[in-house]
Amino acid sequence: MKRPPLPLVQGTLDLLVLRVLASGPNHGYRIATLVNQLTDGDLAIEDAALYQALHRLDLVEAEWAASENNRRARYYTLTSEGRSRLRDETAAWRRYTRAVGAVLEGA
């Protein structure tokens, strides 16, 4: 029986988007699909939240191009500042999860 997706912890959507875009330019639908696939369905990104994040983030650039099925899509690319922020946020997230894990294991 398939479990429902987990709710995203506040602040993680931007990190997930930046990480997917670190692999190369992608359109919104593909970003959401990759997150869902990589987490085996445990994380699902709602369309509205994703596009709000993409428009809000000043760490990505966008341009229109043809998608895999030859439809017009907006492709997002990580800026150099975005790559730097991804490194910093990834380190902070790993530190955070180690700290939570230590409490859960030690309690």
Secondary structure, 3 states (H helix, E strand, C coil): CCCCCECCCCCHHHHHHHHHHHCCCEEHHHHHHHHHHHCCCCECCCHHHHHHHHHHCCCEEEEEEECCCCCEEEEEEECHHHHHHHHHHHHHHHHHHHHHHHHHHHC
